[in-house]
Structure formats: structure tokens, C-alpha cells
Amino acid sequence: MVSMPSSDIENPHKFASPYEFFIVVQDPGAYHLDGGYTAFGKVIQGMDVVDKISQVETDDQSEWPKRDIKMKVEILK
């Protein structure tokens, strides 16, 4: 599933961050996130790419990837 975290700025309404998203890759899911985040997408093709992204080295403090990851996304109706 694809979701967005709440923004780090003062955010009483828990608006999503405009620059971040995450893809849950663990099995059976990330149930500790239920109620705090809205899933808005699902990976329907290219899970091998998601697996590669999840293996990219991240900064220990922020969990941001140490190198940019660029992707093409298609919005389906």
C-alpha cells in the first residue's frame, strides 16, 4: 500500500506531507499505522522495483535514502 505521513510542521489537522510518501512492504503489513495514515494507492506492477527501493541505504537519523530515488508514477482512474 502507498500512503503519506503527516507533515512535520505545526499541523493540528494532520495534513499529509507534500514531499514524502511510503510504501508498506512488510508482511503482514504495518498495522501500527492504522488510524493515523490513509492508504491512497497500491502497487499493482513492479513490486521488484519496490523491493530494490526498500534496500537502499538510509540515513540513521531521518531514515531518508542517502541517494535520490526517482520514479515514474501513473495515476489510474
C-alpha positions as CSV (number, residue, x, y, z in Angstrom):
1,M,0.0,0.0,0.0
2,V,1.1,3.6,-0.6
3,S,0.5,6.3,2.0
4,M,1.8,9.7,3.1
5,P,3.0,10.7,6.6
6,S,1.7,13.8,8.3
7,S,3.8,16.9,7.8
8,D,6.5,17.7,10.4
9,I,5.4,21.4,10.6
10,E,2.8,22.6,13.0
11,N,0.0,20.5,11.8
12,P,-3.2,20.3,14.0
13,H,-5.2,18.7,11.2
14,K,-2.6,16.1,10.4
15,F,-2.3,17.2,6.7
16,A,-0.1,14.9,4.7
17,S,3.5,16.0,3.9
18,P,3.7,17.4,0.4
19,Y,7.1,15.8,-0.3
20,E,7.0,12.3,1.3
21,F,5.3,9.0,0.8
22,F,5.9,5.5,1.9
23,I,5.1,2.0,0.6
24,V,4.4,-0.7,3.2
25,V,6.5,-3.7,2.2
26,Q,6.5,-5.9,5.3
27,D,4.3,-8.9,5.7
28,P,1.6,-8.9,7.1
29,G,1.5,-5.2,6.9
30,A,2.1,-2.2,9.2
31,Y,-1.0,-2.3,11.4
32,H,0.7,0.0,14.0
33,L,0.0,2.8,11.4
34,D,-3.8,2.1,11.2
35,G,-5.9,5.1,12.1
36,G,-3.0,7.6,11.7
37,Y,-2.5,7.4,8.0
38,T,-4.6,7.0,4.9
39,A,-3.7,4.5,2.2
40,F,-4.3,6.1,-1.2
41,G,-2.6,3.7,-3.6
42,K,-1.5,0.2,-4.2
43,V,1.5,-1.1,-6.2
44,I,-0.1,-3.2,-9.0
45,Q,3.0,-3.7,-11.1
46,G,6.8,-3.5,-10.5
47,M,7.0,-4.9,-6.9
48,D,10.6,-5.9,-7.8
49,V,11.4,-2.2,-8.1
50,V,9.7,-1.5,-4.7
51,D,11.9,-4.3,-3.2
52,K,15.0,-2.7,-4.6
53,I,14.0,0.7,-3.2
54,S,13.4,-0.8,0.2
55,Q,17.1,-2.0,0.2
56,V,18.6,1.5,-0.5
57,E,20.8,2.7,2.4
58,T,19.2,5.3,4.5
59,D,20.4,8.0,7.0
60,D,20.2,6.6,10.5
61,Q,18.5,9.7,12.0
62,S,15.9,10.6,9.4
63,E,15.5,7.3,7.5
64,W,15.8,9.3,4.2
65,P,17.6,7.5,1.4
66,K,21.3,8.5,1.1
67,R,20.7,9.0,-2.7
68,D,17.7,10.3,-4.6
69,I,15.3,7.8,-5.9
70,K,13.3,8.9,-9.0
71,M,10.3,7.1,-10.4
72,K,7.5,7.5,-12.9
73,V,4.1,7.2,-11.5
74,E,0.8,6.6,-13.4
75,I,-2.5,7.7,-11.9
76,L,-5.3,5.2,-12.7
77,K,-8.9,6.2,-12.6
